[in-house]
Amino acid sequence: MSNTPVSEMTYEQAMAELEQVVTQLESASVPLEGSIKLYERGAELKKRCEALLKSAEEKVALITLGADGTPEGLKQVEG
């Protein structure tokens, strides 16, 4: 596992580490206490990936198209 805080990871970093966590958990070679820690780390990584993906989807949804269908810019995010 990486020492990088989950909150500072890119989507790619978090997804790669999440895949490693899943592989370790599936191997069943980790003691119970280690499995619990892996599961907790995996839950954090999953949450980070979901948040980053949602943010990217929102940005894509805000792209405005001109009359000819080409992207012109972004709408302001309301909130």
PDB file of N, CA, C and O in Angstrom, chain B, residues numbered from 101:
ATOM      1  N   MET B 101       0.829  -1.179   0.000  1.00  0.00           N
ATOM      2  CA  MET B 101       0.000   0.000   0.000  1.00  0.00           C
ATOM      3  C   MET B 101       0.874   1.243   0.000  1.00  0.00           C
ATOM      4  O   MET B 101       1.991   1.259   0.518  1.00  0.00           O
ATOM      5  N   SER B 102       0.328   2.257  -0.590  1.00  0.00           N
ATOM      6  CA  SER B 102       1.022   3.532  -0.686  1.00  0.00           C
ATOM      7  C   SER B 102       0.919   4.301   0.634  1.00  0.00           C
ATOM      8  O   SER B 102      -0.017   4.110   1.411  1.00  0.00           O
ATOM      9  N   ASN B 103       1.888   5.159   0.864  1.00  0.00           N
ATOM     10  CA  ASN B 103       1.831   6.040   2.034  1.00  0.00           C
ATOM     11  C   ASN B 103       1.132   7.357   1.713  1.00  0.00           C
ATOM     12  O   ASN B 103       0.938   8.196   2.593  1.00  0.00           O
ATOM     13  N   THR B 104       0.756   7.532   0.450  1.00  0.00           N
ATOM     14  CA  THR B 104       0.078   8.746   0.025  1.00  0.00           C
ATOM     15  C   THR B 104      -1.314   8.790   0.641  1.00  0.00           C
ATOM     16  O   THR B 104      -2.055   7.811   0.554  1.00  0.00           O
ATOM     17  N   PRO B 105      -1.684   9.916   1.264  1.00  0.00           N
ATOM     18  CA  PRO B 105      -3.049  10.032   1.791  1.00  0.00           C
ATOM     19  C   PRO B 105      -4.065   9.883   0.652  1.00  0.00           C
ATOM     20  O   PRO B 105      -3.871  10.427  -0.435  1.00  0.00           O
ATOM     21  N   VAL B 106      -5.121   9.160   0.904  1.00  0.00           N
ATOM     22  CA  VAL B 106      -6.136   8.907  -0.117  1.00  0.00           C
ATOM     23  C   VAL B 106      -6.670  10.220  -0.684  1.00  0.00           C
ATOM     24  O   VAL B 106      -6.935  10.315  -1.882  1.00  0.00           O
ATOM     25  N   SER B 107      -6.826  11.217   0.157  1.00  0.00           N
ATOM     26  CA  SER B 107      -7.377  12.505  -0.278  1.00  0.00           C
ATOM     27  C   SER B 107      -6.477  13.239  -1.273  1.00  0.00           C
ATOM     28  O   SER B 107      -6.921  14.185  -1.924  1.00  0.00           O
ATOM     29  N   GLU B 108      -5.236  12.818  -1.395  1.00  0.00           N
ATOM     30  CA  GLU B 108      -4.300  13.467  -2.322  1.00  0.00           C
ATOM     31  C   GLU B 108      -4.067  12.643  -3.586  1.00  0.00           C
ATOM     32  O   GLU B 108      -3.319  13.066  -4.467  1.00  0.00           O
ATOM     33  N   MET B 109      -4.688  11.487  -3.685  1.00  0.00           N
ATOM     34  CA  MET B 109      -4.466  10.597  -4.831  1.00  0.00           C
ATOM     35  C   MET B 109      -5.263  11.036  -6.048  1.00  0.00           C
ATOM     36  O   MET B 109      -6.362  11.580  -5.938  1.00  0.00           O
ATOM     37  N   THR B 110      -4.677  10.785  -7.205  1.00  0.00           N
ATOM     38  CA  THR B 110      -5.414  10.952  -8.446  1.00  0.00           C
ATOM     39  C   THR B 110      -6.337   9.746  -8.602  1.00  0.00           C
ATOM     40  O   THR B 110      -6.216   8.763  -7.871  1.00  0.00           O
ATOM     41  N   TYR B 111      -7.241   9.830  -9.542  1.00  0.00           N
ATOM     42  CA  TYR B 111      -8.144   8.703  -9.805  1.00  0.00           C
ATOM     43  C   TYR B 111      -7.340   7.454 -10.142  1.00  0.00           C
ATOM     44  O   TYR B 111      -7.625   6.366  -9.641  1.00  0.00           O
ATOM     45  N   GLU B 112      -6.338   7.619 -10.990  1.00  0.00           N
ATOM     46  CA  GLU B 112      -5.538   6.484 -11.438  1.00  0.00           C
ATOM     47  C   GLU B 112      -4.771   5.836 -10.283  1.00  0.00           C
ATOM     48  O   GLU B 112      -4.690   4.611 -10.191  1.00  0.00           O
ATOM     49  N   GLN B 113      -4.212   6.672  -9.404  1.00  0.00           N
ATOM     50  CA  GLN B 113      -3.484   6.132  -8.252  1.00  0.00           C
ATOM     51  C   GLN B 113      -4.424   5.372  -7.318  1.00  0.00           C
ATOM     52  O   GLN B 113      -4.110   4.271  -6.865  1.00  0.00           O
ATOM     53  N   ALA B 114      -5.575   5.973  -7.038  1.00  0.00           N
ATOM     54  CA  ALA B 114      -6.530   5.335  -6.134  1.00  0.00           C
ATOM     55  C   ALA B 114      -7.061   4.034  -6.719  1.00  0.00           C
ATOM     56  O   ALA B 114      -7.214   3.050  -5.996  1.00  0.00           O
ATOM     57  N   MET B 115      -7.340   4.018  -8.006  1.00  0.00           N
ATOM     58  CA  MET B 115      -7.855   2.807  -8.646  1.00  0.00           C
ATOM     59  C   MET B 115      -6.804   1.703  -8.642  1.00  0.00           C
ATOM     60  O   MET B 115      -7.130   0.543  -8.388  1.00  0.00           O
ATOM     61  N   ALA B 116      -5.551   2.048  -8.920  1.00  0.00           N
ATOM     62  CA  ALA B 116      -4.475   1.047  -8.924  1.00  0.00           C
ATOM     63  C   ALA B 116      -4.303   0.438  -7.531  1.00  0.00           C
ATOM     64  O   ALA B 116      -4.145  -0.775  -7.396  1.00  0.00           O
ATOM     65  N   GLU B 117      -4.334   1.275  -6.510  1.00  0.00           N
ATOM     66  CA  GLU B 117      -4.184   0.750  -5.159  1.00  0.00           C
ATOM     67  C   GLU B 117      -5.410  -0.065  -4.748  1.00  0.00           C
ATOM     68  O   GLU B 117      -5.281  -1.077  -4.059  1.00  0.00           O
ATOM     69  N   LEU B 118      -6.580   0.365  -5.164  1.00  0.00           N
ATOM     70  CA  LEU B 118      -7.796  -0.392  -4.865  1.00  0.00           C
ATOM     71  C   LEU B 118      -7.719  -1.788  -5.485  1.00  0.00           C
ATOM     72  O   LEU B 118      -8.133  -2.767  -4.864  1.00  0.00           O
ATOM     73  N   GLU B 119      -7.198  -1.879  -6.687  1.00  0.00           N
ATOM     74  CA  GLU B 119      -7.023  -3.182  -7.331  1.00  0.00           C
ATOM     75  C   GLU B 119      -6.058  -4.061  -6.531  1.00  0.00           C
ATOM     76  O   GLU B 119      -6.276  -5.266  -6.401  1.00  0.00           O
ATOM     77  N   GLN B 120      -4.996  -3.461  -5.999  1.00  0.00           N
ATOM     78  CA  GLN B 120      -4.056  -4.216  -5.166  1.00  0.00           C
ATOM     79  C   GLN B 120      -4.724  -4.711  -3.886  1.00  0.00           C
ATOM     80  O   GLN B 120      -4.498  -5.843  -3.460  1.00  0.00           O
ATOM     81  N   VAL B 121      -5.542  -3.863  -3.279  1.00  0.00           N
ATOM     82  CA  VAL B 121      -6.250  -4.229  -2.053  1.00  0.00           C
ATOM     83  C   VAL B 121      -7.175  -5.419  -2.326  1.00  0.00           C
ATOM     84  O   VAL B 121      -7.203  -6.377  -1.553  1.00  0.00           O
ATOM     85  N   VAL B 122      -7.919  -5.354  -3.410  1.00  0.00           N
ATOM     86  CA  VAL B 122      -8.842  -6.436  -3.758  1.00  0.00           C
ATOM     87  C   VAL B 122      -8.077  -7.735  -3.982  1.00  0.00           C
ATOM     88  O   VAL B 122      -8.502  -8.794  -3.520  1.00  0.00           O
ATOM     89  N   THR B 123      -6.960  -7.659  -4.684  1.00  0.00           N
ATOM     90  CA  THR B 123      -6.149  -8.853  -4.933  1.00  0.00           C
ATOM     91  C   THR B 123      -5.673  -9.466  -3.628  1.00  0.00           C
ATOM     92  O   THR B 123      -5.723 -10.684  -3.457  1.00  0.00           O
ATOM     93  N   GLN B 124      -5.210  -8.628  -2.704  1.00  0.00           N
ATOM     94  CA  GLN B 124      -4.745  -9.130  -1.407  1.00  0.00           C
ATOM     95  C   GLN B 124      -5.876  -9.760  -0.613  1.00  0.00           C
ATOM     96  O   GLN B 124      -5.694 -10.809   0.005  1.00  0.00           O
ATOM     97  N   LEU B 125      -7.041  -9.130  -0.625  1.00  0.00           N
ATOM     98  CA  LEU B 125      -8.183  -9.677   0.109  1.00  0.00           C
ATOM     99  C   LEU B 125      -8.646 -11.001  -0.493  1.00  0.00           C
ATOM    100  O   LEU B 125      -9.033 -11.916   0.234  1.00  0.00           O
ATOM    101  N   GLU B 126      -8.606 -11.099  -1.806  1.00  0.00           N
ATOM    102  CA  GLU B 126      -9.029 -12.335  -2.476  1.00  0.00           C
ATOM    103  C   GLU B 126      -8.051 -13.477  -2.256  1.00  0.00           C
ATOM    104  O   GLU B 126      -8.433 -14.644  -2.343  1.00  0.00           O
ATOM    105  N   SER B 127      -6.803 -13.157  -1.975  1.00  0.00           N
ATOM    106  CA  SER B 127      -5.799 -14.207  -1.796  1.00  0.00           C
ATOM    107  C   SER B 127      -6.006 -14.991  -0.501  1.00  0.00           C
ATOM    108  O   SER B 127      -5.516 -16.113  -0.366  1.00  0.00           O
ATOM    109  N   ALA B 128      -6.713 -14.416   0.427  1.00  0.00           N
ATOM    110  CA  ALA B 128      -7.010 -15.058   1.717  1.00  0.00           C
ATOM    111  C   ALA B 128      -5.749 -15.411   2.493  1.00  0.00           C
ATOM    112  O   ALA B 128      -5.788 -16.262   3.382  1.00  0.00           O
ATOM    113  N   SER B 129      -4.641 -14.772   2.169  1.00  0.00           N
ATOM    114  CA  SER B 129      -3.393 -15.042   2.878  1.00  0.00           C
ATOM    115  C   SER B 129      -3.092 -13.974   3.929  1.00  0.00           C
ATOM    116  O   SER B 129      -2.049 -14.012   4.582  1.00  0.00           O
ATOM    117  N   VAL B 130      -4.006 -13.032   4.085  1.00  0.00           N
ATOM    118  CA  VAL B 130      -3.820 -11.941   5.032  1.00  0.00           C
ATOM    119  C   VAL B 130      -4.557 -12.298   6.328  1.00  0.00           C
ATOM    120  O   VAL B 130      -5.707 -12.733   6.286  1.00  0.00           O
ATOM    121  N   PRO B 131      -3.900 -12.116   7.473  1.00  0.00           N
ATOM    122  CA  PRO B 131      -4.580 -12.386   8.744  1.00  0.00           C
ATOM    123  C   PRO B 131      -5.822 -11.496   8.910  1.00  0.00           C
ATOM    124  O   PRO B 131      -5.952 -10.471   8.240  1.00  0.00           O
ATOM    125  N   LEU B 132      -6.711 -11.891   9.791  1.00  0.00           N
ATOM    126  CA  LEU B 132      -7.976 -11.180   9.989  1.00  0.00           C
ATOM    127  C   LEU B 132      -7.777  -9.691  10.245  1.00  0.00           C
ATOM    128  O   LEU B 132      -8.431  -8.864   9.609  1.00  0.00           O
ATOM    129  N   GLU B 133      -6.888  -9.341  11.164  1.00  0.00           N
ATOM    130  CA  GLU B 133      -6.665  -7.925  11.483  1.00  0.00           C
ATOM    131  C   GLU B 133      -6.174  -7.163  10.249  1.00  0.00           C
ATOM    132  O   GLU B 133      -6.600  -6.035  10.002  1.00  0.00           O
ATOM    133  N   GLY B 134      -5.285  -7.776   9.486  1.00  0.00           N
ATOM    134  CA  GLY B 134      -4.799  -7.153   8.254  1.00  0.00           C
ATOM    135  C   GLY B 134      -5.902  -7.013   7.223  1.00  0.00           C
ATOM    136  O   GLY B 134      -5.953  -6.024   6.492  1.00  0.00           O
ATOM    137  N   SER B 135      -6.785  -8.000   7.163  1.00  0.00           N
ATOM    138  CA  SER B 135      -7.914  -7.944   6.232  1.00  0.00           C
ATOM    139  C   SER B 135      -8.840  -6.783   6.564  1.00  0.00           C
ATOM    140  O   SER B 135      -9.354  -6.111   5.669  1.00  0.00           O
ATOM    141  N   ILE B 136      -9.047  -6.555   7.843  1.00  0.00           N
ATOM    142  CA  ILE B 136      -9.913  -5.449   8.268  1.00  0.00           C
ATOM    143  C   ILE B 136      -9.300  -4.118   7.849  1.00  0.00           C
ATOM    144  O   ILE B 136      -9.999  -3.240   7.342  1.00  0.00           O
ATOM    145  N   LYS B 137      -7.988  -3.969   8.062  1.00  0.00           N
ATOM    146  CA  LYS B 137      -7.309  -2.730   7.660  1.00  0.00           C
ATOM    147  C   LYS B 137      -7.350  -2.549   6.145  1.00  0.00           C
ATOM    148  O   LYS B 137      -7.556  -1.439   5.654  1.00  0.00           O
ATOM    149  N   LEU B 138      -7.153  -3.642   5.407  1.00  0.00           N
ATOM    150  CA  LEU B 138      -7.222  -3.573   3.948  1.00  0.00           C
ATOM    151  C   LEU B 138      -8.626  -3.167   3.496  1.00  0.00           C
ATOM    152  O   LEU B 138      -8.786  -2.337   2.602  1.00  0.00           O
ATOM    153  N   TYR B 139      -9.629  -3.759   4.123  1.00  0.00           N
ATOM    154  CA  TYR B 139     -11.007  -3.445   3.767  1.00  0.00           C
ATOM    155  C   TYR B 139     -11.296  -1.965   4.009  1.00  0.00           C
ATOM    156  O   TYR B 139     -11.923  -1.310   3.177  1.00  0.00           O
ATOM    157  N   GLU B 140     -10.842  -1.440   5.140  1.00  0.00           N
ATOM    158  CA  GLU B 140     -11.055  -0.024   5.456  1.00  0.00           C
ATOM    159  C   GLU B 140     -10.356   0.874   4.434  1.00  0.00           C
ATOM    160  O   GLU B 140     -10.919   1.869   3.979  1.00  0.00           O
ATOM    161  N   ARG B 141      -9.125   0.509   4.081  1.00  0.00           N
ATOM    162  CA  ARG B 141      -8.377   1.291   3.078  1.00  0.00           C
ATOM    163  C   ARG B 141      -9.092   1.209   1.731  1.00  0.00           C
ATOM    164  O   ARG B 141      -9.208   2.205   1.017  1.00  0.00           O
ATOM    165  N   GLY B 142      -9.560   0.031   1.398  1.00  0.00           N
ATOM    166  CA  GLY B 142     -10.289  -0.145   0.145  1.00  0.00           C
ATOM    167  C   GLY B 142     -11.553   0.698   0.087  1.00  0.00           C
ATOM    168  O   GLY B 142     -11.886   1.262  -0.956  1.00  0.00           O
ATOM    169  N   ALA B 143     -12.253   0.782   1.208  1.00  0.00           N
ATOM    170  CA  ALA B 143     -13.471   1.605   1.263  1.00  0.00           C
ATOM    171  C   ALA B 143     -13.129   3.077   1.037  1.00  0.00           C
ATOM    172  O   ALA B 143     -13.855   3.780   0.334  1.00  0.00           O
ATOM    173  N   GLU B 144     -12.032   3.545   1.627  1.00  0.00           N
ATOM    174  CA  GLU B 144     -11.597   4.937   1.419  1.00  0.00           C
ATOM    175  C   GLU B 144     -11.239   5.175  -0.045  1.00  0.00           C
ATOM    176  O   GLU B 144     -11.609   6.193  -0.629  1.00  0.00           O
ATOM    177  N   LEU B 145     -10.513   4.223  -0.627  1.00  0.00           N
ATOM    178  CA  LEU B 145     -10.096   4.351  -2.022  1.00  0.00           C
ATOM    179  C   LEU B 145     -11.308   4.365  -2.952  1.00  0.00           C
ATOM    180  O   LEU B 145     -11.359   5.152  -3.898  1.00  0.00           O
ATOM    181  N   LYS B 146     -12.271   3.505  -2.687  1.00  0.00           N
ATOM    182  CA  LYS B 146     -13.492   3.448  -3.497  1.00  0.00           C
ATOM    183  C   LYS B 146     -14.227   4.780  -3.427  1.00  0.00           C
ATOM    184  O   LYS B 146     -14.686   5.296  -4.446  1.00  0.00           O
ATOM    185  N   LYS B 147     -14.334   5.330  -2.236  1.00  0.00           N
ATOM    186  CA  LYS B 147     -15.011   6.611  -2.053  1.00  0.00           C
ATOM    187  C   LYS B 147     -14.300   7.713  -2.834  1.00  0.00           C
ATOM    188  O   LYS B 147     -14.946   8.552  -3.462  1.00  0.00           O
ATOM    189  N   ARG B 148     -12.963   7.707  -2.790  1.00  0.00           N
ATOM    190  CA  ARG B 148     -12.170   8.707  -3.519  1.00  0.00           C
ATOM    191  C   ARG B 148     -12.396   8.576  -5.024  1.00  0.00           C
ATOM    192  O   ARG B 148     -12.595   9.576  -5.714  1.00  0.00           O
ATOM    193  N   CYS B 149     -12.366   7.351  -5.525  1.00  0.00           N
ATOM    194  CA  CYS B 149     -12.585   7.126  -6.961  1.00  0.00           C
ATOM    195  C   CYS B 149     -13.971   7.611  -7.378  1.00  0.00           C
ATOM    196  O   CYS B 149     -14.119   8.262  -8.412  1.00  0.00           O
ATOM    197  N   GLU B 150     -14.980   7.294  -6.578  1.00  0.00           N
ATOM    198  CA  GLU B 150     -16.345   7.722  -6.888  1.00  0.00           C
ATOM    199  C   GLU B 150     -16.461   9.245  -6.909  1.00  0.00           C
ATOM    200  O   GLU B 150     -17.115   9.803  -7.789  1.00  0.00           O
ATOM    201  N   ALA B 151     -15.833   9.917  -5.951  1.00  0.00           N
ATOM    202  CA  ALA B 151     -15.893  11.376  -5.882  1.00  0.00           C
ATOM    203  C   ALA B 151     -15.209  12.015  -7.091  1.00  0.00           C
ATOM    204  O   ALA B 151     -15.733  12.959  -7.683  1.00  0.00           O
ATOM    205  N   LEU B 152     -14.038  11.495  -7.449  1.00  0.00           N
ATOM    206  CA  LEU B 152     -13.324  12.050  -8.599  1.00  0.00           C
ATOM    207  C   LEU B 152     -14.076  11.786  -9.897  1.00  0.00           C
ATOM    208  O   LEU B 152     -14.113  12.646 -10.777  1.00  0.00           O
ATOM    209  N   LEU B 153     -14.669  10.618 -10.024  1.00  0.00           N
ATOM    210  CA  LEU B 153     -15.436  10.284 -11.219  1.00  0.00           C
ATOM    211  C   LEU B 153     -16.681  11.164 -11.325  1.00  0.00           C
ATOM    212  O   LEU B 153     -17.017  11.635 -12.411  1.00  0.00           O
ATOM    213  N   LYS B 154     -17.361  11.385 -10.209  1.00  0.00           N
ATOM    214  CA  LYS B 154     -18.546  12.235 -10.205  1.00  0.00           C
ATOM    215  C   LYS B 154     -18.172  13.660 -10.616  1.00  0.00           C
ATOM    216  O   LYS B 154     -18.885  14.295 -11.392  1.00  0.00           O
ATOM    217  N   SER B 155     -17.061  14.152 -10.095  1.00  0.00           N
ATOM    218  CA  SER B 155     -16.599  15.488 -10.446  1.00  0.00           C
ATOM    219  C   SER B 155     -16.320  15.607 -11.939  1.00  0.00           C
ATOM    220  O   SER B 155     -16.684  16.597 -12.572  1.00  0.00           O
ATOM    221  N   ALA B 156     -15.674  14.595 -12.489  1.00  0.00           N
ATOM    222  CA  ALA B 156     -15.369  14.602 -13.925  1.00  0.00           C
ATOM    223  C   ALA B 156     -16.655  14.547 -14.744  1.00  0.00           C
ATOM    224  O   ALA B 156     -16.774  15.247 -15.750  1.00  0.00           O
ATOM    225  N   GLU B 157     -17.611  13.731 -14.332  1.00  0.00           N
ATOM    226  CA  GLU B 157     -18.888  13.637 -15.041  1.00  0.00           C
ATOM    227  C   GLU B 157     -19.628  14.959 -15.011  1.00  0.00           C
ATOM    228  O   GLU B 157     -20.238  15.352 -16.005  1.00  0.00           O
ATOM    229  N   GLU B 158     -19.582  15.650 -13.881  1.00  0.00           N
ATOM    230  CA  GLU B 158     -20.247  16.949 -13.771  1.00  0.00           C
ATOM    231  C   GLU B 158     -19.600  17.970 -14.700  1.00  0.00           C
ATOM    232  O   GLU B 158     -20.295  18.778 -15.316  1.00  0.00           O
ATOM    233  N   LYS B 159     -18.281  17.935 -14.803  1.00  0.00           N
ATOM    234  CA  LYS B 159     -17.593  18.867 -15.702  1.00  0.00           C
ATOM    235  C   LYS B 159     -17.963  18.595 -17.150  1.00  0.00           C
ATOM    236  O   LYS B 159     -18.183  19.529 -17.922  1.00  0.00           O
ATOM    237  N   VAL B 160     -18.032  17.324 -17.523  1.00  0.00           N
ATOM    238  CA  VAL B 160     -18.400  16.959 -18.891  1.00  0.00           C
ATOM    239  C   VAL B 160     -19.831  17.404 -19.175  1.00  0.00           C
ATOM    240  O   VAL B 160     -20.128  17.898 -20.262  1.00  0.00           O
ATOM    241  N   ALA B 161     -20.719  17.227 -18.193  1.00  0.00           N
ATOM    242  CA  ALA B 161     -22.120  17.609 -18.377  1.00  0.00           C
ATOM    243  C   ALA B 161     -22.287  19.110 -18.546  1.00  0.00           C
ATOM    244  O   ALA B 161     -23.281  19.557 -19.120  1.00  0.00           O
ATOM    245  N   LEU B 162     -21.341  19.892 -18.062  1.00  0.00           N
ATOM    246  CA  LEU B 162     -21.450  21.349 -18.145  1.00  0.00           C
ATOM    247  C   LEU B 162     -20.890  21.939 -19.430  1.00  0.00           C
ATOM    248  O   LEU B 162     -20.984  23.147 -19.644  1.00  0.00           O
ATOM    249  N   ILE B 163     -20.314  21.116 -20.281  1.00  0.00           N
ATOM    250  CA  ILE B 163     -19.793  21.630 -21.547  1.00  0.00           C
ATOM    251  C   ILE B 163     -20.977  22.070 -22.404  1.00  0.00           C
ATOM    252  O   ILE B 163     -21.914  21.303 -22.625  1.00  0.00           O
ATOM    253  N   THR B 164     -20.925  23.306 -22.880  1.00  0.00           N
ATOM    254  CA  THR B 164     -22.006  23.809 -23.726  1.00  0.00           C
ATOM    255  C   THR B 164     -21.634  23.625 -25.184  1.00  0.00           C
ATOM    256  O   THR B 164     -20.469  23.723 -25.569  1.00  0.00           O
ATOM    257  N   LEU B 165     -22.646  23.358 -25.978  1.00  0.00           N
ATOM    258  CA  LEU B 165     -22.436  23.157 -27.403  1.00  0.00           C
ATOM    259  C   LEU B 165     -23.026  24.318 -28.182  1.00  0.00           C
ATOM    260  O   LEU B 165     -24.080  24.849 -27.831  1.00  0.00           O
ATOM    261  N   GLY B 166     -22.327  24.708 -29.252  1.00  0.00           N
ATOM    262  CA  GLY B 166     -22.822  25.750 -30.134  1.00  0.00           C
ATOM    263  C   GLY B 166     -23.865  25.194 -31.078  1.00  0.00           C
ATOM    264  O   GLY B 166     -24.170  24.002 -31.037  1.00  0.00           O
ATOM    265  N   ALA B 167     -24.414  26.044 -31.929  1.00  0.00           N
ATOM    266  CA  ALA B 167     -25.454  25.642 -32.867  1.00  0.00           C
ATOM    267  C   ALA B 167     -24.982  24.536 -33.809  1.00  0.00           C
ATOM    268  O   ALA B 167     -25.774  23.703 -34.249  1.00  0.00           O
ATOM    269  N   ASP B 168     -23.689  24.538 -34.112  1.00  0.00           N
ATOM    270  CA  ASP B 168     -23.156  23.519 -35.017  1.00  0.00           C
ATOM    271  C   ASP B 168     -22.722  22.249 -34.282  1.00  0.00           C
ATOM    272  O   ASP B 168     -22.209  21.318 -34.902  1.00  0.00           O
ATOM    273  N   GLY B 169     -22.928  22.209 -32.957  1.00  0.00           N
ATOM    274  CA  GLY B 169     -22.612  21.012 -32.183  1.00  0.00           C
ATOM    275  C   GLY B 169     -21.199  20.963 -31.643  1.00  0.00           C
ATOM    276  O   GLY B 169     -20.820  19.972 -31.018  1.00  0.00           O
ATOM    277  N   THR B 170     -20.412  21.994 -31.863  1.00  0.00           N
ATOM    278  CA  THR B 170     -19.048  22.005 -31.337  1.00  0.00           C
ATOM    279  C   THR B 170     -19.026  22.624 -29.942  1.00  0.00           C
ATOM    280  O   THR B 170     -19.809  23.530 -29.654  1.00  0.00           O
ATOM    281  N   PRO B 171     -18.142  22.145 -29.079  1.00  0.00           N
ATOM    282  CA  PRO B 171     -18.058  22.710 -27.726  1.00  0.00           C
ATOM    283  C   PRO B 171     -17.645  24.172 -27.766  1.00  0.00           C
ATOM    284  O   PRO B 171     -16.714  24.545 -28.480  1.00  0.00           O
ATOM    285  N   GLU B 172     -18.345  24.999 -26.993  1.00  0.00           N
ATOM    286  CA  GLU B 172     -18.024  26.422 -26.940  1.00  0.00           C
ATOM    287  C   GLU B 172     -17.436  26.834 -25.605  1.00  0.00           C
ATOM    288  O   GLU B 172     -16.665  27.791 -25.542  1.00  0.00           O
ATOM    289  N   GLY B 173     -17.773  26.151 -24.570  1.00  0.00           N
ATOM    290  CA  GLY B 173     -17.283  26.542 -23.250  1.00  0.00           C
ATOM    291  C   GLY B 173     -18.011  25.775 -22.179  1.00  0.00           C
ATOM    292  O   GLY B 173     -18.662  24.762 -22.433  1.00  0.00           O
ATOM    293  N   LEU B 174     -17.883  26.286 -20.978  1.00  0.00           N
ATOM    294  CA  LEU B 174     -18.497  25.637 -19.833  1.00  0.00           C
ATOM    295  C   LEU B 174     -19.520  26.556 -19.200  1.00  0.00           C
ATOM    296  O   LEU B 174     -19.346  27.774 -19.168  1.00  0.00           O
ATOM    297  N   LYS B 175     -20.592  25.959 -18.694  1.00  0.00           N
ATOM    298  CA  LYS B 175     -21.560  26.716 -17.904  1.00  0.00           C
ATOM    299  C   LYS B 175     -21.007  26.866 -16.509  1.00  0.00           C
ATOM    300  O   LYS B 175     -20.211  26.034 -16.074  1.00  0.00           O
ATOM    301  N   GLN B 176     -21.403  27.898 -15.796  1.00  0.00           N
ATOM    302  CA  GLN B 176     -21.012  28.051 -14.392  1.00  0.00           C
ATOM    303  C   GLN B 176     -21.661  26.951 -13.571  1.00  0.00           C
ATOM    304  O   GLN B 176     -22.824  26.610 -13.787  1.00  0.00           O
ATOM    305  N   VAL B 177     -20.923  26.408 -12.646  1.00  0.00           N
ATOM    306  CA  VAL B 177     -21.456  25.407 -11.739  1.00  0.00           C
ATOM    307  C   VAL B 177     -22.284  26.131 -10.696  1.00  0.00           C
ATOM    308  O   VAL B 177     -21.807  27.059 -10.042  1.00  0.00           O
ATOM    309  N   GLU B 178     -23.516  25.705 -10.546  1.00  0.00           N
ATOM    310  CA  GLU B 178     -24.388  26.320  -9.538  1.00  0.00           C
ATOM    311  C   GLU B 178     -24.262  25.529  -8.244  1.00  0.00           C
ATOM    312  O   GLU B 178     -24.076  24.313  -8.272  1.00  0.00           O
ATOM    313  N   GLY B 179     -24.360  26.190  -7.152  1.00  0.00           N
ATOM    314  CA  GLY B 179     -24.331  25.421  -5.937  1.00  0.00           C
ATOM    315  C   GLY B 179     -23.859  26.238  -4.832  1.00  0.00           C
ATOM    316  O   GLY B 179     -23.764  25.756  -3.703  1.00  0.00           O
TER     317      GLY B 179
END
